[in-house]
């Protein structure tokens, strides 16, 4: 009864190159999202100070 051998996949350890690439891609994606958020906040702040300088808005409450 010499049955045939079944080819089983050999389990290997983690691929260092693959992990480095995945880490770099995730890091760049997170960094890009953070930069877009920062640019948006910077734009809103600049817009606020421009309006304040033009006198269109005020931070002082008007007394009636």
Phi and psi in degrees as GROMACS dihedral restraints (atoms count N, CA, C in turn):
[ dihedral_restraints ]
;  ai    aj    ak    al  type     phi  dphi    fc
    3     4     5     6     1   -90.9    20    10
    4     5     6     7     1    85.8    20    10
    6     7     8     9     1   -67.7    20    10
    7     8     9    10     1   156.7    20    10
    9    10    11    12     1   -71.8    20    10
   10    11    12    13     1   151.8    20    10
   12    13    14    15     1   -82.5    20    10
   13    14    15    16     1   136.3    20    10
   15    16    17    18     1   -95.8    20    10
   16    17    18    19     1   130.2    20    10
   18    19    20    21     1   -79.1    20    10
   19    20    21    22     1   114.2    20    10
   21    22    23    24     1  -101.5    20    10
   22    23    24    25     1   143.3    20    10
   24    25    26    27     1   -66.6    20    10
   25    26    27    28     1   140.8    20    10
   27    28    29    30     1   -87.3    20    10
   28    29    30    31     1   125.4    20    10
   30    31    32    33     1   -77.8    20    10
   31    32    33    34     1   126.8    20    10
   33    34    35    36     1  -112.0    20    10
   34    35    36    37     1   165.3    20    10
   36    37    38    39     1   -73.0    20    10
   37    38    39    40     1   178.1    20    10
   39    40    41    42     1   -66.2    20    10
   40    41    42    43     1   144.9    20    10
   42    43    44    45     1   -83.9    20    10
   43    44    45    46     1   118.4    20    10
   45    46    47    48     1   -65.2    20    10
   46    47    48    49     1   -43.4    20    10
   48    49    50    51     1   -62.7    20    10
   49    50    51    52     1   -44.4    20    10
   51    52    53    54     1   -62.2    20    10
   52    53    54    55     1   -43.0    20    10
   54    55    56    57     1   -65.9    20    10
   55    56    57    58     1   -38.5    20    10
   57    58    59    60     1   -63.6    20    10
   58    59    60    61     1   -42.9    20    10
   60    61    62    63     1   -65.6    20    10
   61    62    63    64     1   -45.7    20    10
   63    64    65    66     1   -62.3    20    10
   64    65    66    67     1   -42.9    20    10
   66    67    68    69     1   -62.8    20    10
   67    68    69    70     1   -41.4    20    10
   69    70    71    72     1   -65.7    20    10
   70    71    72    73     1   -42.7    20    10
   72    73    74    75     1   -64.4    20    10
   73    74    75    76     1   -45.6    20    10
   75    76    77    78     1   -64.5    20    10
   76    77    78    79     1   -38.9    20    10
   78    79    80    81     1   -64.7    20    10
   79    80    81    82     1   -43.1    20    10
   81    82    83    84     1   -66.7    20    10
   82    83    84    85     1   -37.8    20    10
   84    85    86    87     1   -65.3    20    10
   85    86    87    88     1   -45.6    20    10
   87    88    89    90     1   -64.9    20    10
   88    89    90    91     1   -40.3    20    10
   90    91    92    93     1   -63.9    20    10
   91    92    93    94     1   -39.9    20    10
   93    94    95    96     1   -63.7    20    10
   94    95    96    97     1   -42.4    20    10
   96    97    98    99     1   -64.7    20    10
   97    98    99   100     1   -41.5    20    10
   99   100   101   102     1   -63.5    20    10
  100   101   102   103     1   -40.7    20    10
  102   103   104   105     1   -64.5    20    10
  103   104   105   106     1   -42.7    20    10
  105   106   107   108     1   -62.4    20    10
  106   107   108   109     1   -40.7    20    10
  108   109   110   111     1   -62.5    20    10
  109   110   111   112     1   -44.6    20    10
  111   112   113   114     1   -63.4    20    10
  112   113   114   115     1   -43.1    20    10
  114   115   116   117     1   -63.2    20    10
  115   116   117   118     1   -37.8    20    10
  117   118   119   120     1   -65.8    20    10
  118   119   120   121     1   -44.0    20    10
  120   121   122   123     1   -64.7    20    10
  121   122   123   124     1   -39.5    20    10
  123   124   125   126     1   -64.1    20    10
  124   125   126   127     1   -40.2    20    10
  126   127   128   129     1   -63.9    20    10
  127   128   129   130     1   -43.7    20    10
  129   130   131   132     1   -63.8    20    10
  130   131   132   133     1   -40.5    20    10
  132   133   134   135     1   -65.8    20    10
  133   134   135   136     1   -44.0    20    10
  135   136   137   138     1   -62.6    20    10
  136   137   138   139     1   -41.4    20    10
  138   139   140   141     1   -63.9    20    10
  139   140   141   142     1   -40.8    20    10
  141   142   143   144     1   -60.8    20    10
  142   143   144   145     1   -48.9    20    10
  144   145   146   147     1   -68.5    20    10
  145   146   147   148     1   -31.0    20    10
  147   148   149   150     1   -64.7    20    10
  148   149   150   151     1   -45.1    20    10
  150   151   152   153     1   -64.7    20    10
  151   152   153   154     1   -38.4    20    10
  153   154   155   156     1   -64.8    20    10
  154   155   156   157     1   -40.8    20    10
  156   157   158   159     1   -67.9    20    10
  157   158   159   160     1   -36.1    20    10
  159   160   161   162     1   -73.9    20    10
  160   161   162   163     1   -15.9    20    10
  162   163   164   165     1    86.0    20    10
  163   164   165   166     1    10.3    20    10
  165   166   167   168     1   -75.3    20    10
  166   167   168   169     1   -25.8    20    10
  168   169   170   171     1  -131.4    20    10
  169   170   171   172     1   164.5    20    10
  171   172   173   174     1  -142.2    20    10
  172   173   174   175     1   151.9    20    10
  174   175   176   177     1  -100.4    20    10
  175   176   177   178     1    -1.0    20    10
  177   178   179   180     1   -96.0    20    10
  178   179   180   181     1   132.7    20    10
  180   181   182   183     1   -74.0    20    10
  181   182   183   184     1   129.3    20    10
  183   184   185   186     1   -71.7    20    10
  184   185   186   187     1   131.7    20    10
  186   187   188   189     1   -90.3    20    10
  187   188   189   190     1   133.2    20    10
